[in-house]
């Protein structure tokens, strides 16, 4: 069973979940523009929210746009902090090197995920506890098992 949280919002096109159980609510463009091949654009959504303390919102790509058109969110996940009250804008990147991507008002351009977050207290230590992975870096688990 999923939990819900009330989020105060100002928006002509509020985010909406496409299916029951979805983690991400679709964000829609509030402006029309064209993103040329290999370029990026900051796209307005017209959405402003007031997140409660202890939560954050994360802007992530839509899988269909990424797979079918090569459109992704450049700084994914984009973080919306609880104290931010301005418009949520999305930096879209057109990774296709041949075709421009047209954005129309109302197009679903990204997803918004609301999550609880912890505020860390960083404690200096001389040594860290052991783990199965240890300090092995990128690619240390291999490509295939």
C-alpha positions, -999 to +999 in steps of 0.1 A: +000+000+000+014+034-010+014+064+013+003+098+002+013+132+013-004+166+007+018+190-012+006+226-016+010+235-053+006+264-077+002+251-113-020+254-144-008+219-154-002+200-121+019+169-121-002+137-124+004+100-120-003+080-152-011+047-134-019+036-099+013+027-080+035+049-102+064+065-083+068+095-106+042+121-114+045+135-150+057+171-153+043+190-183+059+217-203+044+252-198+062+265-229+068+255-265+103+252-279+126+232-301+158+215-289+182+210-318+203+178-321+229+175-293+216+206-275+199+213-242+172+236-230+157+248-197+120+241-200+094+256-176+067+236-160+047+263-144+048+242-112+057+256-078+054+234-047+058+237-009+074+205+003+073+197+040+106+195+059+121+161+057+112+156+021+127+164-013+114+161-049+136+146-076+131+153-113+140+123-135+137+114-172+107+097-187+118+063-199+098+065-232+113+098-242+148+085-234+143+052-253+123+065-283+137+101-288+170+103-269+156+129-245+170+129-210+172+152-179+207+166-179+212+169-141+192+138-133+180+136-107+173+173-104+168+180-067+140+202-054+147+211-018+120+216+008+128+253+012+125+261-026+093+278-037+101+288-072+091+273-105+104+238-112+122+239-145+137+209-163+170+209-182+163+186-212+191+172-233+185+160-269+211+132-273+199+125-308+225+138-332+202+141-363+167+151-352+154+181-333+129+176-305+098+197-304+083+205-271+046+217-270+028+232-241+013+203-221+038+177-233+050+153-205+087+160-203+099+145-170+087+129-138+087+142-102+093+118-074+086+129-038+107+112-011+117+114+025+153+125+031+177+124+060+199+152+070+233+137+077+256+145+106+291+138+092+313+123+119+351+123+112+367+089+119+402+074+113+389+041+097+356+030+082+340-004+089+347-033+066+322-043+039+320-070+012+328-045-015+355-026+003+370+003-016+368-012-051+357+015-075+338+019-107+334-014-127+347-035-098+317-058-099+322-067-136+299-067-165+285-102-163+281-126-134 
